Amino acid sequence: MITTKENRVTRFSIRATNRQKEMISRAAQRSNMTISEFVLENSLDAARALELDNAHFVVSREDYEAFLKKLDEPPRTIPALRQLMSDPTSIDVPNN
């Protein structure tokens, strides 16, 4: 939920169908938020995700070469992980 103490001075106005507004209203209620809080919080989440998807890192050639070398190495075996991945799960169905 939004917990900022910053003054909110900018307004957004969006158009939606009745069906869209009802769906958003139900989701906001289930999230214990007002419609405004719900729309703002979820819009910010989507904006953050897009920003992260478009982020890039600047590294030295030396670091980049070391990174590529690590990618080319064969994966190391982690016994606990191998065991975890070979144990049956609750969705495994026995073959009959």
Buried (B, 14 or more C-beta within 10 A) or exposed (E): EEEEEEEEEEEEEEEEEEEEEEEBEEBBEEEEBBEEBBBBBBEEEEEEEEEEEEEEEEEEEEEEEEEEEEEEEEEEEEEEEEEEEEEEEEEEEEEE
